[in-house]
Amino acid sequence: MQFSVCIPHLNDYLALWFTVHSVQLDAAEDYGPDDFEIVVCDNNSRPEIKKKVDKLFADRVLWGKWRHRVVTWETQGVDQARTCAADNAESELLFFLDSHVLVNRGYFKTAVDYMKAHPEVGILHAGLSWNGYNKQVRGTAYKLKLDTDFWGDWVSHNTQATEPWQCGSSGLAAFAVRKHELQQVGGFNPHFLKYGGGEVYIDLKYWMFGYQAVVHPSLHAVHSGHHRDYQWDNGTLWVNFGICAYVIGGEEYLQKKLRASIEKEPHMRERFEHLAEIARARGEEERMWLLSNAEFTLPQVLEKFQAENIYY
């Protein structure tokens, strides 16, 4: 088996159906049914959706010759679902697709060939467009705001590029990694119980372990809709970004985020200070592990970005 497609099962049935169908339409052009599998993680989704998905994959006429599996994880959170799917995947090369995106034709063949030829690339991103709009967008990346939010802004970048380019971080709606390298860098954060923050967290960790994060201009994913079963709130997002800051950059970056938040909303000082304490407590184990295992620190990575004009 050449690759596994891991899908966090967090969306409505119709969106998931189109995503699975999109995967098979493209992959089947270059691969047979034994060359790839689709692993869907059902992490506490609504019972009525779970029944529909089970029925979908039980339809042997429509899907019978293709490898499909639904695995379960009791906790919500998109990164928890990705971890569950990755642990259950049988292939070394993993593709992560949100359960509401469609991929362009040639997506898997292009990505598989590129990852085989470029062992220095640890995580390969696709360009993104939203709800079918901006179909000419060939790459979308983050402009990181590490001194304020420890997250980033969506920006279109290198729309005319014909060659892959390195980026500080990009969106995680569609990307490819190698399973053993994902485990080597420590995987996704186990404390993101709801959506938010995973992009910067995983991309910067790959850079800290000496791998590259790259956007390929021939890979394109379109969000098929905005309906989602997962939820978030401002407090949850703050804690997620705070965990990222504390784990990857340490207390210095958590303090930067804290100061920026208080300056913006001074009446919320006590609330932000409380959220920072939560972020420290949840991130301490990962921070100590990263300090002991990563090849580079965050300041060293940012120096590399500046020296090599890497977009971040």
C-alpha positions as CSV (number, residue, x, y, z in Angstrom):
1,M,0.0,0.0,0.0
2,Q,1.5,3.3,-1.1
3,F,-0.4,5.8,1.0
4,S,-3.2,6.3,3.5
5,V,-5.8,9.2,3.4
6,C,-6.8,10.2,7.0
7,I,-10.0,12.1,7.4
8,P,-11.2,13.7,10.6
9,H,-14.9,12.8,10.7
10,L,-16.3,16.1,11.9
11,N,-18.6,17.3,9.2
12,D,-22.0,16.5,7.8
13,Y,-22.6,13.4,5.8
14,L,-22.9,15.1,2.4
15,A,-19.5,16.9,2.8
16,L,-17.8,13.7,3.8
17,W,-19.4,11.8,0.9
18,F,-18.0,14.3,-1.6
19,T,-14.6,14.2,0.0
20,V,-14.3,10.4,-0.2
21,H,-15.6,10.5,-3.7
22,S,-13.1,13.1,-4.7
23,V,-10.3,11.0,-3.2
24,Q,-11.3,7.9,-5.1
25,L,-11.9,9.7,-8.4
26,D,-8.4,11.1,-8.3
27,A,-6.4,8.3,-6.7
28,A,-8.0,5.6,-9.0
29,E,-6.6,7.3,-12.0
30,D,-3.1,6.3,-11.0
31,Y,-3.5,3.6,-8.3
32,G,-5.5,0.4,-7.8
33,P,-7.7,-0.4,-4.8
34,D,-4.8,-2.1,-3.0
35,D,-2.5,0.9,-3.3
36,F,-4.3,3.2,-0.9
37,E,-6.8,3.3,2.0
38,I,-9.2,5.8,3.5
39,V,-9.3,6.0,7.2
40,V,-12.1,8.1,8.7
41,C,-12.0,9.0,12.4
42,D,-15.4,9.2,14.1
43,N,-14.6,11.3,17.2
44,N,-17.8,11.8,19.1
45,S,-19.8,12.8,16.0
46,R,-23.6,12.8,16.0
47,P,-25.1,9.3,16.1
48,E,-27.2,10.0,13.0
49,I,-24.1,10.9,11.0
50,K,-22.2,7.8,12.2
51,K,-25.1,5.6,11.0
52,K,-25.0,7.2,7.6
53,V,-21.2,6.8,7.3
54,D,-21.4,3.1,8.4
55,K,-24.1,2.5,5.8
56,L,-22.1,4.3,3.1
57,F,-19.0,2.1,3.6
58,A,-21.2,-1.0,3.9
59,D,-22.5,-0.3,0.3
60,R,-20.4,-3.0,-1.4
61,V,-21.7,-2.1,-4.8
62,L,-20.5,1.5,-4.7
63,W,-17.4,1.3,-2.5
64,G,-16.8,-2.4,-2.2
65,K,-13.4,-2.8,-3.9
66,W,-11.8,0.2,-2.1
67,R,-10.2,0.1,1.4
68,H,-12.3,2.1,3.9
69,R,-12.2,2.0,7.6
70,V,-14.0,4.0,10.3
71,V,-12.1,4.2,13.6
72,T,-13.4,5.8,16.8
73,W,-12.0,8.2,19.3
74,E,-14.2,9.4,22.1
75,T,-12.9,13.0,22.4
76,Q,-13.7,15.8,20.0
77,G,-11.0,18.0,18.4
78,V,-9.6,17.9,14.9
79,D,-6.0,17.2,16.0
80,Q,-7.2,14.3,18.2
81,A,-9.0,12.9,15.2
82,R,-5.9,13.2,13.0
83,T,-3.8,11.4,15.6
84,C,-6.3,8.6,15.9
85,A,-6.5,8.2,12.1
86,A,-2.6,8.2,11.8
87,D,-2.2,5.6,14.5
88,N,-4.6,3.3,12.6
89,A,-3.2,3.9,9.1
90,E,-1.2,1.1,7.5
91,S,0.9,3.1,5.1
92,E,4.1,5.1,5.7
93,L,2.9,8.1,3.7
94,L,-0.1,9.8,5.2
95,F,-2.4,12.3,3.5
96,F,-4.6,14.4,5.9
97,L,-7.8,15.8,4.4
98,D,-10.5,17.7,6.3
99,S,-13.8,16.0,5.7
100,H,-15.2,19.0,3.7
101,V,-12.5,19.5,1.0
102,L,-12.1,18.3,-2.6
103,V,-8.8,17.7,-4.2
104,N,-7.7,18.4,-7.8
105,R,-7.0,15.6,-10.3
106,G,-3.4,14.4,-10.1
107,Y,-3.2,15.4,-6.4
108,F,-2.0,12.1,-5.0
109,K,0.4,11.1,-7.8
110,T,2.1,14.5,-7.7
111,A,2.4,14.5,-4.0
112,V,3.6,10.9,-3.7
113,D,6.3,11.4,-6.4
114,Y,7.4,14.7,-4.8
115,M,7.7,13.2,-1.3
116,K,9.6,10.2,-2.6
117,A,12.1,12.5,-4.4
118,H,12.5,15.0,-1.5
119,P,13.3,13.4,1.9
120,E,14.3,16.8,3.2
121,V,10.6,17.9,3.0
122,G,8.7,16.8,6.1
123,I,5.3,18.2,5.5
124,L,3.8,19.0,2.1
125,H,0.9,21.5,1.8
126,A,-1.7,22.2,-0.9
127,G,-3.0,25.5,-1.9
128,L,-6.5,26.2,-0.7
129,S,-9.6,28.0,-1.9
130,W,-12.9,28.4,-0.2
131,N,-16.3,27.2,-1.3
132,G,-15.3,27.0,-4.9
133,Y,-14.1,30.6,-5.1
134,N,-10.7,31.8,-6.0
135,K,-10.0,28.6,-8.0
136,Q,-6.8,30.1,-9.4
137,V,-5.2,30.3,-6.0
138,R,-2.2,28.0,-6.2
139,G,-1.0,28.4,-2.7
140,T,-2.2,29.7,0.6
141,A,0.1,30.2,3.6
142,Y,0.2,31.9,6.9
143,K,1.9,35.1,7.7
144,L,2.9,34.3,11.3
145,K,2.2,36.8,14.1
146,L,4.5,35.2,16.7
147,D,4.8,38.3,18.9
148,T,1.1,38.8,19.3
149,D,-1.3,35.9,18.6
150,F,1.2,33.1,18.0
151,W,-0.9,32.1,15.1
152,G,-1.2,33.9,11.7
153,D,-3.2,35.5,9.0
154,W,-4.4,33.7,5.8
155,V,-2.8,35.2,2.8
156,S,-2.5,34.2,-0.9
157,H,1.1,33.8,-1.8
158,N,3.1,33.0,-4.9
159,T,-0.1,32.6,-7.0
160,Q,2.1,32.5,-10.2
161,A,4.7,30.1,-8.8
162,T,5.5,27.1,-10.9
163,E,7.9,25.4,-8.4
164,P,7.3,24.4,-4.8
165,W,8.3,26.9,-2.2
166,Q,9.2,26.7,1.5
167,C,6.9,28.4,4.0
168,G,6.9,29.0,7.7
169,S,3.4,27.5,8.1
170,S,0.3,26.8,6.0
171,G,-3.2,25.5,6.4
172,L,-3.9,21.9,7.5
173,A,-7.0,21.3,5.4
174,A,-4.8,19.2,3.1
175,F,-1.3,18.0,3.6
176,A,1.0,15.0,3.4
177,V,3.6,13.6,5.9
178,R,5.6,10.4,6.6
179,K,4.3,8.5,9.5
180,H,7.6,7.9,11.2
181,E,8.6,11.6,10.9
182,L,5.2,12.7,12.4
183,Q,6.0,10.5,15.4
184,Q,9.6,11.8,15.5
185,V,8.5,15.4,15.8
186,G,5.9,14.5,18.5
187,G,2.8,14.6,16.4
188,F,-0.2,16.9,17.1
189,N,-0.8,18.5,20.4
190,P,-2.9,16.2,22.6
191,H,-4.4,19.1,24.5
192,F,-6.2,20.8,21.6
193,L,-9.6,19.6,22.6
194,K,-11.3,21.9,20.1
195,Y,-10.3,23.5,16.8
196,G,-7.5,26.1,16.5
197,G,-3.7,26.5,16.5
198,G,-2.6,23.2,15.0
199,E,-1.1,24.7,11.8
200,V,1.6,26.7,13.5
201,Y,2.2,24.0,16.1
202,I,3.0,21.2,13.7
203,D,4.8,23.2,10.9
204,L,7.2,24.9,13.3
205,K,8.0,21.6,15.0
206,Y,9.0,20.1,11.6
207,W,11.3,23.1,11.1
208,M,12.8,22.6,14.6
209,F,13.6,19.0,13.7
210,G,15.4,20.0,10.5
211,Y,12.7,19.3,8.0
212,Q,11.1,21.7,5.5
213,A,7.5,22.7,5.2
214,V,6.7,23.2,1.6
215,V,3.7,24.3,-0.5
216,H,3.3,22.6,-3.9
217,P,1.7,24.8,-6.6
218,S,0.2,21.7,-8.4
219,L,-1.7,20.7,-5.3
220,H,-5.1,22.3,-4.7
221,A,-7.9,21.7,-2.3
222,V,-11.3,23.4,-2.3
223,H,-13.4,23.7,0.8
224,S,-16.8,22.3,-0.1
225,G,-18.6,24.0,2.7
226,H,-18.4,25.6,6.1
227,H,-20.7,23.4,8.1
228,R,-18.8,21.8,11.0
229,D,-19.7,19.6,13.9
230,Y,-16.8,20.9,16.0
231,Q,-17.0,24.2,18.0
232,W,-14.7,26.7,19.6
233,D,-14.8,29.8,21.6
234,N,-12.4,32.6,22.2
235,G,-11.1,31.2,25.5
236,T,-10.4,27.8,23.8
237,L,-8.6,29.5,21.0
238,W,-6.5,31.6,23.4
239,V,-5.4,28.5,25.3
240,N,-4.6,26.6,22.1
241,F,-2.4,29.5,20.9
242,G,-0.9,29.9,24.3
243,I,0.1,26.2,24.4
244,C,1.7,26.7,21.0
245,A,3.6,29.7,22.3
246,Y,4.7,28.0,25.5
247,V,5.7,24.6,23.9
248,I,7.5,26.0,20.8
249,G,8.9,29.3,21.9
250,G,8.8,29.0,25.7
251,E,7.8,31.5,28.4
252,E,9.2,34.5,26.3
253,Y,6.6,34.0,23.6
254,L,3.7,33.2,26.0
255,Q,4.5,36.5,27.7
256,K,4.5,38.3,24.4
257,K,1.1,36.9,23.6
258,L,-0.2,37.8,27.1
259,R,1.0,41.4,26.9
260,A,-0.5,41.9,23.4
261,S,-3.9,40.6,24.7
262,I,-3.9,42.8,27.8
263,E,-2.9,45.8,25.8
264,K,-5.8,45.2,23.4
265,E,-8.3,44.4,26.2
266,P,-6.9,45.7,29.5
267,H,-10.2,44.9,31.4
268,M,-9.6,41.2,30.7
269,R,-6.2,41.1,32.4
270,E,-7.2,38.5,35.0
271,R,-8.9,36.4,32.5
272,F,-5.9,36.3,30.2
273,E,-3.5,35.6,33.0
274,H,-5.7,32.7,34.0
275,L,-5.7,31.3,30.5
276,A,-1.9,31.6,30.4
277,E,-1.7,29.5,33.5
278,I,-3.8,26.8,31.8
279,A,-1.6,26.9,28.7
280,R,1.5,26.4,30.8
281,A,0.0,23.5,32.7
282,R,-1.2,21.7,29.6
283,G,2.0,22.4,27.6
284,E,4.7,21.7,30.1
285,E,5.3,18.1,29.2
286,E,5.5,18.8,25.5
287,R,7.7,21.8,26.1
288,M,10.3,19.7,28.1
289,W,10.2,16.9,25.5
290,L,10.8,19.4,22.7
291,L,13.7,21.0,24.5
292,S,15.3,17.6,24.8
293,N,14.7,16.3,21.3
294,A,14.5,19.1,18.7
295,E,17.6,20.0,16.7
296,F,16.9,23.7,16.6
297,T,15.2,26.3,18.8
298,L,12.5,28.6,17.5
299,P,14.9,31.6,17.4
300,Q,17.3,29.5,15.2
301,V,14.5,28.6,12.9
302,L,13.4,32.2,12.5
303,E,17.0,33.2,11.8
304,K,17.0,30.6,9.0
305,F,13.7,32.0,7.7
306,Q,15.2,35.5,7.5
307,A,18.5,34.4,6.0
308,E,16.9,32.3,3.3
309,N,13.9,34.6,2.7
310,I,11.4,31.9,3.7
311,Y,7.9,33.2,3.7
312,Y,6.5,33.4,7.2
